Amino acid sequence: AFSLLIGAALALIWPSSRLANKIIPQARLILDVIGGVALSIILIMFWKTNQYEPFLYRGGMVLLSIATALLVANLAHPASRIALFLRFRPLLWMGVRSYGIYLWHYPIITLTTPKVNAGEFSITRAILQFLLIIMIAQISWKYIEKPIRQGALRNIQFKNLRLQNVALGVKLALICAVFVSSIAVFGLSKVSKAKENPQLDKVEAVQTQPAKHPVAVWENPAQETPQTQEESKEINSAQPKDALTVTAIGDSVMIDIAPYLKNTFPDIRIDAQIGRQLSKAIPVVEQLKNEGNLGNYVIIGLGTNGAFTTEQLVSLIKLIGNERKMIFINTRVPRPWESIVNERLKATTSEYPNITLVDWYAASAGKRDYFAPDGVHLTKVGAEAYAALVVKAVNQ
C-alpha cells in the first residue's frame, strides 16, 4: 500500500502539466542530482538484493519506492537532462504499456507454468511467456486502455446499442472465458494426477531415538529397481564408530532418507519436519543441547523451503559448536532460492575445518529418476543415493 500512496502523493504535489520548461541552472542541477541518486539506488538494489533479503522487509521496499518516486518526478519534469537518456523508443513503448504488462504477467506465467514438474528453468517457455505477455499487453492497450483514456466510455450511447453488437460482445467474452478456463483446467488436471498417488502423502514430522514411528518414503511404482550390491555395500558396510553419536536435523527430504540412515546408524536421532526453514533449526539445536541429546556428528539438511541469511547459518554453526563434526547438505530444488542457498552454504562452510559439505546438487544432476514429480522429494532410488552420500561424509 505504501508504494501506491507514495505514487498518489507524487501525482498531487508534482503535477507534470504545471511544471515549467525553463528553470534556473541551480534548480536544474538539483533536479539532476536527485534523479541521478535515485536511479543509482534503484540499479544498486536490483544488482545487490534478492527477494529473500530481510533488508527488503525492514525498510528496503520503502526505500525503493521513494527512490522510484523521485526518479519519476525527475523524468516528468520537462527540464530534466536524465530524461533525455531514457527517452529511447523501446523503453517508451514498454513504459506506455507497463500497466498492461503488470496486470497480465502474473496470470499468464501462472497458467502456462506446470504446477508439478521436476524440470529446470525452461528458456523456451520463458521466451514464449514473454512474447505472450507483450502481445496481450499490446492488445489491452490498443482496444481497452487507450480508448478509455480518450473518452470512449463517455461516448458510449447505451440506448442506441444494437442487439447484434451486444451478441458479438457476448460471443467474444465467452471465447475469452473458454480460453482462460481451458488453460486453468489443463494445469489443474496435472496437479490432481500427481495428488492421486497416495504414496506422495508424508508424515508431518519424524523424531527417532531410535525411530518408533513409521516414516513414509515416496516410491515411484514404475521405479522398483532393486538396490544394487554397490549401493547396499556403500550404505551398510561401514558400522558406527566407537562413541559415535549422530543427530540429523532437516525437512521433508530428511524424512525421505530417514530409513536409509537408520540402516547404518541404528541409534541416530532424527528431527525432521515438513516445511522447516533453517532459522527454525536453531531452537531445535538449543533444546537438544540442553537435554544432552545432540550427537558428536550433526547432519543438517535444510534449504529446500527457502533461503536464509549468512548470519543465520553462522549462528547455527556456532550453536552446534566446534567440538562437533558437522555435515551440511546443499539442495536441488526447482525454485529461485536454490542458487542462493547453495552459494551461501559453500562460502560459509568452507571457513570451518570441522564441517563437510555434501554436494547433492552435483550428485543429482541429470538424475530425474531420483525425484518425485515435484522435483524436490525423493524416490526410493534417490533416497538411497542421498543417504549414501551422507553416510560416506560421516565415515570420512
Beta strands, then each sheet from edge to edge (+ up, - down):
strand 1: 205-208
strand 2: 246-250
strand 3: 269-273
strand 4: 297-301
strand 5: 325-329
strand 6: 355-358
sheet 1: 1+ 3- 2- 4- 5- 6-
end
